[in-house]
Amino acid sequence: MNRREFLKRGGTLSAVLILNPRTVFGSEANSAVRLGLLGCGNRGSAVAESFARNTSARIVALADLFSDNLAAGQDRFDKVNASLGQPPIDSKLLFRGPHCYEQLANSRDVDLIQISTPPYFHVQHLEAAVAAGKHVYCEKPVGVDIAQAKRALEIAKRVKPNQSVDVGFQCRKAPPIAALAERIKNGALGKIATVCGNYNAPASTEKKRDGEGPDEYRLRNWLWDRVLSGDILVEQNIHIVDLCNWLLGAHPIKASATGGRNVLMHYGDCWDNYQVDFTYPNDVHFSFSSTQFGTDGVFDAGLKLFGSNGSATCPYAGPIMITGSSAWSWQDAKATAAGSGAFAANGAFLDNLEFADRDKERTFIDSIVSGGAHNQIADGVETALSCMLGRMAGYQKHEVSWDQMLAQKEDWQLGFSLEQCA
Ligand SMILES: NC(=O)c1ccc[n+]([C@@H]2O[C@H](COP(=O)([O-])OP(=O)(O)OC[C@H]3O[C@@H](n4cnc5c(N)ncnc54)[C@H](O)[C@@H]3O)[C@@H](O)[C@H]2O)c1
């Protein structure tokens, strides 16, 4: 592998200098990080393929509740592996059914589990993976309700010092956003007065199979289901709330909200719009709105911050910049072309987020091979809880404080057993 190829695949200096394959992985032959994908759907497959193409991780195992999705995953990753000169997935490392997450966790041939199942299952799957001593890449959100969030915080305490756990907030790693954040954290805006943000996205389409029962239909259309997804504020809009928390260095202390279901006519109980007023420390208000509408692909997400020295604009697509006494803009013609963005349901956006997944994955794999393990569970829970706060204020139609939220016994049940999918 030449230097260029090495860097393209995610090699880093620290990996070269510090990695001792025998110590970290047990054998010289297995020095690549062996990744098992749990949930071979749209996002999961895109992220796993990006791991394979951009880092030293190899996709060695797949697990899914449904045989058709597992088969599609096998087909895809056999081709991906072949294109990288790697072997196909061993049939012993293909796991299907409601216990596939335990079988994957118990496999001695897997170092890292990528959890890309619907949000309702994240905490259960995280618990099994952490208990088995695996490194974990867990998609957001870390939990759909208060009970799951608290359970995740307990799991966080059981993560071993040499175990690395990342949560899928890749936007923080997008180069233009990371550069903007550094300037804001260094005081470019002065005292922050207010923040506003939005996430307006196309509605998702139905997944339907002949002969399926109502529970399977729900599972396949989990995006439309509050219990399985957490609703749009917790499942989708969470990226913008996460950026706000990160840039302000705090979580909201209270929220009031409205919203409802105005245009979505399909099955489900998720809202198609939210308007939330989050209050952060120092009386900084974050005014956030979101909508899922139409099918024309029009998409608009981002946030703006206003401070005593100027403002910052941080959209998914379009110019990223700071105005005022520390004026600055991201100088990448492709990334700053307004309108260059299109919605990507799998998160693979071709705009300011183009390199977000790649850089997130490289940093994570580096944390494993260099011994500088991450434990992002508590941060992930904090952002999930911030979204649950807005959701609770909307559902309950009154202001809710952080402490009032934590005192509520929100513990959502699926209402059926996955054993029927065995
Ligand atoms: N970070 C991002 O930008 C981003 C973007 C899109 C989706 N996501 C997240 O990724 C996750 C997956 O989303 P997706 O779009 O790939 O969904 P998907 O429906 O396309 O895929 C989910 C897969 O999980 C499988 N599955 C369902 N329940 C399971 C269970 N109990 N055990 C094992 N497998 C199970 C399904 O069969 C399916 O193959 C979600 O948590 C979503 O919020 C993140």
The ligand as a Tripos MOL2 file, in Angstrom:
@<TRIPOS>MOLECULE
LIG
   44    48     1     0     0
SMALL
NO_CHARGES

@<TRIPOS>ATOM
      1 N1        -26.3440    9.5600   11.6670 N.am      1 LIG1
      2 C1        -27.1630    9.7460   10.6370 C.2       1 LIG1
      3 O1        -27.0400   10.7140    9.8920 O.2       1 LIG1
      4 C2        -28.2650    8.7780   10.3690 C.ar      1 LIG1
      5 C3        -28.9510    8.7910    9.1420 C.ar      1 LIG1
      6 C4        -29.9760    7.8520    8.9450 C.ar      1 LIG1
      7 C5        -30.2930    6.9340    9.9460 C.ar      1 LIG1
      8 N2        -29.6010    6.9600   11.1410 N.ar      1 LIG1
      9 C6        -29.9010    5.9900   12.2240 C.3       1 LIG1
     10 O2        -29.4450    4.7030   11.8040 O.3       1 LIG1
     11 C7        -30.2870    3.6830   12.3260 C.3       1 LIG1
     12 C8        -30.7540    2.7930   11.1850 C.3       1 LIG1
     13 O3        -31.4680    3.5700   10.2490 O.3       1 LIG1
     14 P1        -31.7250    3.0290    8.7630 P.3       1 LIG1
     15 O4        -32.1650    4.1950    7.9630 O.co2     1 LIG1
     16 O5        -30.5520    2.2460    8.3070 O.co2     1 LIG1
     17 O6        -32.9730    2.0460    8.9900 O.3       1 LIG1
     18 P2        -33.3760    0.7750    8.0980 P.3       1 LIG1
     19 O7        -34.7910    0.4720    8.4130 O.co2     1 LIG1
     20 O8        -32.9870    1.0120    6.6800 O.co2     1 LIG1
     21 O9        -32.4440   -0.3770    8.6870 O.3       1 LIG1
     22 C9        -32.6270   -0.9480    9.9680 C.3       1 LIG1
     23 C10       -32.2040   -2.4060    9.8960 C.3       1 LIG1
     24 O10       -32.2750   -2.9550   11.2100 O.3       1 LIG1
     25 C11       -32.9430   -4.2250   11.1180 C.3       1 LIG1
     26 N3        -33.5720   -4.4830   12.4280 N.ar      1 LIG1
     27 C12       -34.7490   -3.9920   12.9000 C.ar      1 LIG1
     28 N4        -34.9440   -4.3990   14.1670 N.ar      1 LIG1
     29 C13       -33.8930   -5.1770   14.4900 C.ar      1 LIG1
     30 C14       -33.5320   -5.9000   15.6630 C.ar      1 LIG1
     31 N5        -34.2910   -5.8910   16.7740 N.pl3     1 LIG1
     32 N6        -32.3870   -6.6370   15.6460 N.ar      1 LIG1
     33 C15       -31.6190   -6.6650   14.5220 C.ar      1 LIG1
     34 N7        -31.9180   -6.0110   13.3940 N.ar      1 LIG1
     35 C16       -33.0340   -5.2480   13.3880 C.ar      1 LIG1
     36 C17       -33.8930   -4.0770    9.9630 C.3       1 LIG1
     37 O11       -34.2770   -5.3310    9.4340 O.3       1 LIG1
     38 C18       -33.0850   -3.2440    8.9820 C.3       1 LIG1
     39 O12       -32.2930   -4.0240    8.1360 O.3       1 LIG1
     40 C19       -31.3880    4.4150   13.0830 C.3       1 LIG1
     41 O13       -31.0610    4.4710   14.4240 O.3       1 LIG1
     42 C20       -31.3760    5.8250   12.5220 C.3       1 LIG1
     43 O14       -31.8120    6.7680   13.4580 O.3       1 LIG1
     44 C21       -28.5930    7.8500   11.3460 C.ar      1 LIG1
@<TRIPOS>BOND
     1     1     2 1
     2     2     3 2
     3     2     4 1
     4     4     5 ar
     5     4    44 ar
     6     5     6 ar
     7     6     7 ar
     8     7     8 ar
     9     8     9 1
    10     8    44 ar
    11     9    10 1
    12     9    42 1
    13    10    11 1
    14    11    12 1
    15    11    40 1
    16    12    13 1
    17    13    14 1
    18    14    15 2
    19    14    16 1
    20    14    17 1
    21    17    18 1
    22    18    19 2
    23    18    20 1
    24    18    21 1
    25    21    22 1
    26    22    23 1
    27    23    24 1
    28    23    38 1
    29    24    25 1
    30    25    26 1
    31    25    36 1
    32    26    27 ar
    33    26    35 ar
    34    27    28 ar
    35    28    29 ar
    36    29    30 ar
    37    29    35 ar
    38    30    31 1
    39    30    32 ar
    40    32    33 ar
    41    33    34 ar
    42    34    35 ar
    43    36    37 1
    44    36    38 1
    45    38    39 1
    46    40    41 1
    47    40    42 1
    48    42    43 1
@<TRIPOS>SUBSTRUCTURE
     1 LIG1         1 GROUP 0 **** ****
